[in-house]
Structures are given as structure tokens and as C-alpha cells.
């Protein structure tokens, strides 16, 4: 396993990290591991990935569906 040192971390960030770790019931080191793991993980939903990949190609316009008349229910 690799080690990572973080220099020049301001006191406010360190305090927030300490509080967040305590709220989750883990050490600050474990909290940082979880934050880093989530930040580089694959998207949770496939739809989010598809939007990120294909939305620029198709623009930000919402999809327009053709108007249709409602169908009549079948009679038995």
C-alpha cells in the first residue's frame, strides 16, 4: 500500500475533517481514504455516465416527443 502526505492543509479544513470523521465514527485517516476513494470511483448510476458522455453531442435541449392522440381502450 502507498502512503500519501498532504502539506499546507489549512486549520479550518483540518477542523472540518476532524468533525466529519467523528460524525462517521472513524479516524481522520480513514475519513480521508473514504473521501479519496469516492472521488475517483466510477459513477454510481449508468444514466449519469451516459449524460456526461453524450449530452454535449446532442445539446442541452430537452427531448421533444411528437404529440399523439390517446388511444381507445380495447373492448372484450
HUZI-V835239 format. One line per field, one symbol per residue. ss: DSSP state (a for helix, b for strand, c for the rest). A space follows every 50 residues. Layout:
ss->???
//
This chain:
ss->ccccccccccaaaaaaaaaaaaaacccaaaaaaaaaaaaacccccaaaaa aaaaaaaacccccccccccccccccc
//
